[in-house]
Amino acid sequence: MIRFLNHIWNSISDAGTRSSQNARERNGIILLNRAWLILTLIQVPCFFQHILNGFWLSAIMTAGYIAGLALIHVFVRLGHVNAGKIWAIIVINLNTTLMAVFFGEQTHLIDFLMLTALLPLYFFEIKNRMLIFWGILASILPTIIYHSITPYIKSFALPLDAQLTIYHTTNWVKQFCLVTLLYLIYNKNAAYEKEVSEKEGDLTGQKKLYERILDQIPIDIVTYNSDLSFTYVNSSAVKNANTRQWMIGKKNNDFFKACEMDPSSGAERERIIYEALGRKTPVEREETLFTKNNTVKHVMNGVSPVYDKNGEELLSLICYSVDITHIKEAEKKLKEYAIELERKNDDMHHFVNATSHDLKSPLRNIASHLQLLERKNLNRLDADSLELIEHTVKSVKHLNRLIGDIYQYSVADRNDKPLEKTDMNETLEHTLREMSETIAERNAEVRCNILPALKVAETHMGMLFANLIGNAIKYNTSSQPRITVNCEITNEEYIFSVADNGIGIAPEYRKQIFEIFQRLHTSAEYTGTGVGLAICSKIAENYGGKIWVESEPGQGSVFYFTFSKNIADPERNNDHHISGNQKFAIAS
């Protein structure tokens, strides 16, 4: 039986609750349902007692009261909780006032309104102060009005003996209602107190967890209140736990004095704090400290003020300090290494330049002497000797080209002049003029769309065009090699392309050809040193780009190279056209 009644109690209490509601909303509905049930259970025996005593008007009004309470439950089930609460107060107050008027002063039914004044404290949360105020006022005001008009409404009252009978009949109800309401209010407050206590426990646990996390971070972290007194200090900032505890409530100057540190450091810290407060934004500053051991310590101090959602009231001030002494020392060493590396690069450049010059001169002499020896002794040397001399001269010339290409490779990422705006159209035109003999000899045709102007070294661009166009002509067996130079502009980079109708490249060799000294053909088939494309790759990478090829054997090749906009600093020039009498055409 008890289990059955408990099931009914819980079913009625949960009526109108939904899974989408939060815990507080569901709790408010449960409280209202319980109040409705208790008030209804109180009025039902009153209804039957009025019938037994023959007070039919009282029984009818009580029945209306019960019907009004039932309507409250309907509101709740429909999801109109606040409307149900307001309706409950209206129904109780109206019914109580009418019964007090029609039954007489000696029934003391008007005292029920004072009990009704407690209902808003049970129905509404403290944050709904206006609803509580109007709910209480709706009970007190009819009470005052009733006592003011009592002498004028005695004609509506029942006989005195009937009034006394109703008084004795309802007096226990009044006392029971008072005890019930006080219990419900106490139970509600106890539930809220438990909820607050649990949340405080959760907040305390979260606070301790965050403090443990902050203690594990290798950064000095402290927080201040609006008075600029310490509210938290992590273990990285101060190792000693007793000192950290002592610091709470103290100010920066107190701490610096206690640690016998330079007072100017405390003033600097205060200055950064006030700067952040003045700006209402985070501030970072580098600071140099001199410890009591007379050692230098470099730190990065940061201050971040935290305001309320309106950005007016300062809630907290978070300060952090990162020891960057090792970074400063590393930067100093890095600068020293950079200077030393630059010096060695200069030495290497001079060495390569001198070596290239010194090697080329005797090689030219060797080739000249061999050719001179061949001409003087042409009738004396046999065929094998002449062939040996020819191979030797070719090898010397190949070695001479190789030395030149290695030198070009060594300076491909070096530019002794400041980068200036380079018109790629003019650079291409100049390159084609230098290659005019080769172009005319192979009857080649070069087409070019309008190219942009970039902030790059003109010599590097000349190397790129010379190697790519030269390869497009060299590795081409058609009667008229055709080369097209183009540039596509995106948001991040400039994509240049050099397309040809040459012999093409197998997919497995597309990466290999950009490595230095890597060749796909022998010198007998095609002359070359295997350095040209490596130079192109080095230049593209130097400008934040890359180079690649798309090709199939016998289908020609398209070489792409890119320049990053962040490095090239481009400026488009749409009016420039290449001109000249070389055998190439321009596609506009």
TORTITOR-423038 format. One record per residue (C-alpha): residue in three letters; x, y, z. Coordinates in steps of 0.2 Angstrom, whole numbers, padded with zeros to 4 digits, always signed. Each point is the difference from the previous one (the first is absolute). Layout:
% residues N
alaXYZ ...
***
This chain:
% residues 588
met+0000+0000+0000 ile+0014+0012+0005 arg+0009-0004-0017 phe-0016+0003-0009 leu-0003+0017+0008 asn+0018+0005-0003 his-0001-0005-0018 ile-0016+0011-0002 trp+0009+0014+0010 asn+0015-0001-0012 ser-0011-0001-0016 ile-0010+0016+0005 ser+0016+0009+0005 asp+0009-0003-0017 ala-0015+0004-0010 gly+0004+0013-0013 thr+0019-0002+0001 arg+0010-0003-0016 ser+0018-0006-0003 ser+0004+0016-0010 gln-0002+0010+0017 asn+0014+0003+0011 ala+0000-0006+0018 arg-0006+0016+0008 glu-0014+0001-0012 arg-0006-0017+0003 asn+0002+0003+0019 gly-0012+0015-0001 ile-0013-0010-0009 ile+0002-0014+0013 leu-0003+0013+0014 leu-0015+0007-0008 asn-0008-0017-0003 arg+0003-0005+0018 ala-0008+0016+0006 trp-0015-0003-0011 leu-0002-0018+0006 ile+0001+0005+0019 leu-0012+0015-0002 thr-0012-0011-0009 leu+0001-0014+0013 ile-0003+0013+0013 gln-0016+0007-0008 val-0008-0017-0004 pro-0004-0004+0018 cys-0006+0018+0003 phe-0012-0002-0015 phe-0008-0016+0007 gln+0000+0008+0018 his-0010+0015-0007 ile-0013-0012-0008 leu-0002-0010+0017 asn-0003+0017+0009 gly-0012+0005-0013 phe+0010+0015-0006 trp-0004-0002-0019 leu+0006+0017-0005 ser+0017-0003+0009 ala+0001-0017-0008 ile-0004+0007-0018 met+0014+0013+0003 thr+0012-0013+0006 ala-0004-0010-0015 gly+0004+0015-0011 tyr+0016+0002+0010 ile+0005-0018-0004 ala-0004+0002-0019 gly+0011+0016+0000 leu+0014-0010+0007 ala-0003-0014-0013 leu+0002+0014-0013 ile+0018+0003+0007 his+0005-0018-0003 val-0006+0002-0018 phe+0011+0016-0003 val+0015-0010+0007 arg-0003-0015-0012 leu-0001+0012-0015 gly+0016+0008+0005 his-0006+0017+0006 val+0008-0002+0018 asn+0000+0019+0005 ala-0018+0002-0007 gly-0005-0015+0011 lys+0009+0008+0016 ile-0009+0017-0003 trp-0016-0009-0003 ala+0002-0009+0016 ile+0002+0016+0010 ile-0015+0008-0009 val-0011-0015+0003 ile+0004-0001+0019 asn-0001+0018+0003 leu-0017+0003-0009 asn-0008-0016+0007 thr+0006+0005+0018 thr-0006+0018-0001 leu-0017-0005-0007 met-0002-0014+0014 ala+0005+0013+0013 val-0013+0013-0007 phe-0015-0013-0001 phe+0003-0010+0015 gly+0004+0014+0013 glu+0014+0008+0010 gln+0000-0013+0014 thr+0005-0014-0012 his+0017+0008-0001 leu+0002-0007-0017 ile+0009+0016-0005 asp+0015-0006+0010 phe+0003-0013-0014 leu+0006+0015-0011 met+0014+0002+0012 leu+0005-0018-0003 thr-0002+0004-0019 ala+0013+0014+0002 leu+0013-0014+0004 leu-0004-0009-0017 pro+0011+0012-0011 leu+0015-0004+0011 tyr-0003-0018-0004 phe-0005+0002-0018 phe+0014+0012-0006 glu+0018+0001+0001 ile+0009+0014+0009 lys+0005+0007-0017 asn-0018+0003-0005 arg-0002+0014+0013 met-0014+0009-0009 leu-0011-0016-0001 ile+0003-0003+0018 phe-0004+0018+0005 trp-0016+0000-0011 gly-0005-0017+0007 ile+0001+0006+0018 leu-0009+0016-0004 ala-0014-0009-0008 ser-0003-0009+0017 ile+0003+0015+0012 leu-0010+0013-0010 pro-0017-0010+0000 thr+0003-0003+0018 ile+0001+0018+0004 ile-0015+0005-0011 tyr-0010-0014+0008 his+0003+0006+0017 ser-0004+0018-0006 ile-0017-0005-0007 thr-0006-0013+0013 pro-0013+0012+0008 tyr-0008+0002-0017 ile-0001-0018-0005 lys-0008-0008+0016 ser-0016-0002-0009 phe+0008-0014-0011 ala+0006-0010+0014 leu-0008-0016+0007 pro-0007-0001+0018 leu+0012+0001+0014 asp-0001-0018+0005 ala+0003-0005-0018 gln+0015+0011-0001 leu+0007-0008+0016 thr-0003-0017-0006 ile+0010+0004-0016 tyr+0013+0008+0010 his+0002-0016+0011 thr-0001-0011-0016 thr+0014+0010-0010 asn+0011+0004+0015 trp+0010-0016-0001 val+0001+0002-0019 lys+0008+0017+0003 gln+0013-0007+0012 phe+0003-0015-0011 cys+0003+0012-0015 leu+0012+0011+0010 val+0010-0015+0005 thr+0000-0007-0017 leu+0005+0016-0008 leu+0014+0003+0012 tyr+0006-0018-0003 leu+0000+0002-0019 ile+0009+0017+0001 tyr+0013-0008+0012 asn+0002-0015-0012 lys+0002+0011-0015 asn+0013+0010+0009 ala+0009-0016+0006 ala+0000-0006-0018 tyr+0007+0016-0006 glu+0013+0000+0014 lys+0005-0017-0005 glu+0002+0005-0018 val+0010+0015+0004 ser+0011-0010+0012 glu+0003-0013-0014 lys+0004+0014-0012 glu+0012+0008+0012 gly+0008-0017+0002 asp+0001-0002-0019 leu+0007+0018-0001 thr+0013-0003+0014 gly+0005-0017-0009 gln+0002+0009-0016 lys+0010+0014+0008 lys+0012-0012+0008 leu+0001-0010-0017 tyr+0004+0016-0009 glu+0013+0005+0013 arg+0008-0017-0002 ile+0000+0002-0019 leu+0008+0018+0002 asp+0013-0007+0012 gln+0005-0012-0013 ile+0003+0013-0013 pro+0018+0006-0001 ile-0005+0018-0001 asp-0001+0013+0015 ile-0019+0003+0002 val-0008+0012+0013 thr-0017+0008+0001 tyr-0005+0016+0008 asn-0017+0007+0006 ser-0006+0018-0004 asp+0011+0007+0014 leu+0015-0008-0008 ser+0003-0012+0014 phe+0005-0018-0003 thr-0014-0013-0001 tyr+0010-0014-0007 val+0018-0005-0003 asn+0006-0016-0008 ser+0014-0011+0005 ser+0011+0006-0015 ala-0001+0018+0005 val+0004-0004+0019 lys+0007-0017+0005 asn-0003+0001+0018 ala-0018-0004+0005 asn+0000+0011+0016 thr+0006+0015-0010 arg-0014-0003-0012 gln-0012+0000+0014 trp+0008+0016+0007 met-0002+0009-0016 ile-0019-0001-0001 gly-0006+0017+0004 lys+0017+0008-0002 lys+0005+0012-0014 asn+0015-0001-0012 asn+0011+0012+0010 asp-0002-0010+0016 phe+0006-0016-0010 phe+0015+0009-0008 lys+0005+0007+0017 ala-0001-0017+0009 cys+0010-0008-0014 glu+0013+0014+0001 met-0002+0003-0019 asp+0003+0016-0010 pro-0015+0012+0005 ser+0001+0007-0018 ser-0006-0018-0006 gly-0015+0002+0010 ala-0003+0017-0007 glu+0002-0007-0017 arg-0013-0013+0003 glu-0012+0012+0007 arg+0002+0011-0015 ile-0004-0014-0012 ile-0016-0004+0011 tyr-0006+0017-0001 glu+0003+0001-0019 ala-0010-0016-0002 leu-0014+0008+0011 gly+0000+0016-0010 arg-0001-0009-0016 lys-0012-0013+0006 thr+0010-0012-0011 pro+0014-0013+0003 val+0018+0008+0000 glu+0017-0009-0002 arg+0017+0007+0004 glu+0017-0007+0001 glu+0009+0003+0017 thr+0018-0002+0006 leu+0002-0004+0019 phe+0015+0000+0010 thr-0001-0013+0014 lys+0008+0001+0017 asn+0014-0011-0007 asn+0004+0014-0012 thr-0006-0011-0015 val-0010+0006-0015 lys-0017-0008-0003 his-0010+0004-0016 val-0019-0002+0002 met-0015+0003-0011 asn-0014+0008+0011 gly-0018-0001-0005 val-0015+0008+0008 ser-0018-0004-0005 pro-0015+0009+0009 val-0016-0009+0001 tyr-0016+0010+0001 asp-0019-0004+0002 lys-0011-0003-0016 asn-0003+0019-0001 gly+0019+0004+0000 glu-0002+0012+0015 glu+0004-0009+0016 leu+0018-0008+0002 leu-0003-0018+0006 ser+0018-0006+0000 leu+0018+0004-0006 ile+0010-0015-0007 cys+0019+0003-0001 tyr+0012-0012-0007 ser+0019+0000-0001 val+0010-0011-0012 asp+0019-0002+0003 ile+0008+0003-0017 thr+0018+0001+0005 his+0004-0016-0009 ile-0009+0007-0016 lys+0010+0016+0001 glu+0016-0009+0002 ala-0005-0011-0014 glu-0004+0015-0011 lys+0017+0008+0004 lys+0009-0016-0005 leu-0011-0002-0015 lys+0005+0018-0006 glu+0018-0005+0003 tyr-0002-0015-0010 ala-0009+0009-0014 ile+0014+0013-0001 glu+0013-0014+0000 leu-0010-0010-0013 glu-0002+0016-0011 arg+0019+0002+0001 lys+0003-0018-0005 asn-0013+0002-0014 asp+0009+0015-0007 asp+0017-0009+0001 met-0008-0015-0009 his-0007+0011-0013 his+0017+0008-0003 phe+0008-0017+0000 val-0013-0007-0013 asn+0002+0016-0010 ala+0019-0001+0000 thr+0000-0019-0002 ser-0012+0001-0015 his+0011+0014-0008 asp+0016-0009+0003 leu-0006-0017-0006 lys-0008+0007-0016 ser+0016+0009-0006 pro+0011-0015-0001 leu-0014-0011-0007 arg-0002+0013-0014 asn+0019-0001-0003 ile-0001-0019+0000 ala-0014+0000-0013 ser+0009+0013-0010 his+0017-0009+0000 leu-0008-0016-0005 gln-0009+0008-0014 leu+0017+0009-0005 leu+0009-0017+0001 glu-0013-0008-0011 arg+0002+0013-0013 lys+0019+0000-0001 asn+0001-0019+0000 leu-0015-0004-0010 asn+0010-0009-0013 arg+0011-0009+0012 leu-0014-0007+0012 asp-0010-0016-0004 ala-0018-0001+0002 asp+0000-0007+0018 ser+0011+0014+0006 leu-0012+0013-0008 glu-0015-0008+0008 leu+0008+0000+0017 ile+0004+0018-0002 glu-0018+0004-0005 his-0007-0010+0015 thr+0012+0009+0012 val-0005+0017-0007 lys-0018-0004+0002 ser+0003-0006+0018 val+0009+0016+0004 lys-0014+0010-0007 his-0012-0010+0010 leu+0010+0002+0016 asn+0000+0019-0004 arg-0019+0000-0001 leu-0001-0010+0016 ile+0011+0012+0009 gly-0011+0015-0006 asp-0016-0009+0005 ile+0007-0005+0017 tyr+0004+0018+0003 gln-0018+0005-0006 tyr-0007-0012+0012 ser+0011+0006+0015 val-0007+0018-0003 ala-0018-0004-0004 asp-0006+0005+0017 arg+0011+0014+0002 asn-0003+0018-0005 asp+0012+0014+0004 lys-0012+0014-0006 pro-0016+0005+0009 leu-0015-0007-0007 glu-0009+0012-0012 lys-0016-0002-0010 thr+0005-0011-0015 asp-0011+0000-0016 met-0001-0018-0004 asn-0004+0005-0018 glu+0016+0010-0002 thr+0010-0014+0008 leu-0007-0013-0012 glu+0003+0012-0015 his+0018+0002+0006 thr+0002-0019+0002 leu-0007-0004-0017 arg+0012+0013-0008 glu+0015-0009+0008 met-0007-0017-0007 ser-0004+0007-0017 glu+0013-0010-0009 thr-0007-0017+0007 ile-0018+0006-0003 ala+0004+0004-0018 glu+0011-0015-0003 arg-0015-0012+0006 asn-0013+0011-0008 ala-0009+0001+0017 glu-0015+0010+0004 val-0003+0007+0017 arg-0017+0007+0005 cys-0003+0010+0016 asn-0015+0007+0009 ile+0002+0016+0010 leu+0010-0003+0016 pro+0000+0009+0016 ala+0013+0011+0008 leu+0008-0008+0016 lys+0012+0006+0014 val+0013-0013-0005 ala+0018-0001-0006 glu+0000+0002-0019 thr+0016-0011-0001 his-0010-0014+0008 met-0014+0002-0012 gly+0011+0000-0014 met+0008-0017+0006 leu-0018-0007+0001 phe-0005+0005-0017 ala+0016-0005-0008 asn+0001-0017+0007 leu-0019-0005-0003 ile-0001+0008-0018 gly+0017-0007-0004 asn-0005-0018+0005 ala-0016+0002-0009 ile+0010+0003-0016 lys+0013-0012+0003 tyr-0011-0015+0005 asn-0011+0002-0016 thr+0001-0010-0016 ser-0014+0009-0009 ser+0004+0011-0015 gln-0006+0015+0009 pro+0001+0000+0019 arg-0015+0010+0008 ile+0002+0007+0017 thr-0014+0010+0010 val+0003+0010+0015 asn-0014+0005+0011 cys-0004+0006+0018 glu-0016-0004+0011 ile-0003+0011+0015 thr-0009-0007+0016 asn-0003+0007+0017 glu+0016-0007+0007 glu+0012-0002-0014 tyr+0005+0003-0018 ile+0001-0016-0011 phe+0011+0001-0015 ser+0000-0013-0014 val+0012-0004-0014 ala-0008-0013-0012 asp+0008-0008-0015 asn-0003-0013-0014 gly+0016-0010+0004 ile+0004-0018+0004 gly-0009+0000+0017 ile+0005-0009+0016 ala-0006-0016+0007 pro-0009+0002+0017 glu+0013-0010+0010 tyr+0013+0013-0004 arg-0010+0016+0004 lys+0009+0003+0017 gln+0017-0007-0005 ile+0003+0013-0013 phe+0001+0014+0013 glu+0014-0008+0010 ile+0017+0006-0004 phe+0010-0010-0013 gln-0015-0011-0004 arg-0002-0003-0019 leu-0011-0011-0010 his+0010+0000-0015 thr+0019-0002-0004 ser+0011+0014-0007 ala+0000-0008-0017 glu-0019+0001-0001 tyr-0002+0018+0008 thr+0013+0011+0006 gly-0001+0006+0018 thr+0006-0001+0018 gly-0015-0004+0010 val+0001+0016+0010 gly-0013+0011-0009 leu-0016-0006+0008 ala+0008-0001+0017 ile+0004+0019-0002 cys-0018+0003-0004 ser-0006-0010+0015 lys+0012+0009+0012 ile-0006+0017-0007 ala-0019-0004+0002 glu+0003-0006+0018 asn+0009+0015+0004 tyr-0015+0011-0004 gly-0012-0011+0010 gly-0006-0010-0015 lys+0003-0017-0008 ile+0003-0007-0017 trp-0008-0016-0009 val-0003-0007-0017 glu-0015-0008-0008 ser+0004-0011-0015 glu-0002-0016-0009 pro+0013-0008-0012 gly-0003+0007-0018 gln-0013+0012+0006 gly+0010+0015+0005 ser+0003+0008+0017 val-0007+0014+0011 phe+0012+0006+0013 tyr-0008+0010+0015 phe+0009+0011+0012 thr-0008+0011+0014 phe+0004+0015+0010 ser-0008+0005+0016 lys-0009+0016+0001 asn+0006+0003+0017 ile+0018+0000-0007 ala-0002+0006-0017 asp-0010+0016+0004 pro-0008+0001-0017 glu-0006+0014-0011 arg-0010-0004-0015 asn+0006+0008-0017 asn-0013-0003-0013 asp+0006+0012-0014 his+0017-0007-0004 his+0003-0010-0016 ile+0016-0009-0006 ser+0007+0006-0016 gly+0015-0003-0011 asn+0005-0010-0016 gln+0004-0017+0008 lys-0010-0014-0007 phe-0014-0001+0013 ala-0017+0007+0002 ile-0011+0007+0014 ala-0017-0006+0004 ser-0010+0015+0007 
***
